[in-house]
């Protein structure tokens, strides 16, 4: 078992190929895309959670990825959350 960080980037579900390219360009080759129904100001929208699990040292790159997605998608906001987690490869 290993203590790591789980980073979630919440964004609109648009331009997935560009998002994947951005992640890869920052050296993030393992991630999960989770399609969800999000709400903004009471209105539903197709959203995407990008989950990255790794060391705490990834934080600055994850922030840069979030900013990149925000500007690429012309969004007012992108949410980043992070959590300590215990991982184990089975």
N, C-alpha and C positions, 0 to 999 in steps of 0.2 A: 504494500500500500504506500501511497505517496501523497503528500500534501501539496496541492496546487491551487491555482486560481481559475475560476470559471468567469468568463467575460461574456455578457450578452449585449449585443447592439440591436436596438429596436428601430426599425426603419420602415418606410413604405415598401411594398413588394413590387418594385419596378427595377428594370435593368439588372436582372440577376447575373447575366453573363459578365457585365462590367464589375459587379460586386465581387464575383469570384476572381476575376482578373486582378482587382485591387488587393484582395487577400493574398493571392499568390505573389504579387509584386513585393509584398512586405514579408515574404518568407513564411506565411501561414499556409501550410499545405494540408492541415487536418482541421476541419471545422464542420459544423452542422447548420443547415438552413432549415428553419422551422416556420412554415407558413401558418399565420394566425389571422383571426378577424380582430382588428384593433378598433378603438374608438377615439376620435379627436373632436372635442367640443360637442359630444353627443351624436356625432355622425360616424357610421361604421366605414371602415376602409380595409382593404387588403394590406396586411402588414407582414413583416418578416423579422424573425429573431435570428441573428447570426450568433451561434454559440462557439466560443473558442476556449479550450481548456489548455492551460500551460503554466509556466512559471510567472511569478509576479513581475519579472523583468519585461514581460510583453506589454505591460500597461501603456507605455508611451506609444508604441506602434499601434496598439488597439485604438487609442485616442485618435491618432493620425488617420487610421482607416475610417473611423466614425466621421471625422471632419471631411474626408474625401467623399464619402457617400453622401453626406449632407449637401455638399456643393455640387456634386455630379447630378443628384436628383432634384436640386433646387428646393430643398426642404427648409422649413423654418427651424425645425429641431430634429435631432436624432438623440435617442436616449442610450446611455451606456451604464450598465450595472455590473458590479463585480462581487464575487463571493469567494471565500475560502472553501475548498472542498477536498475530500479525500478520494483518490482514484485508485483503482486496482484493475489491471488488465487480466481478464479471465481466459 
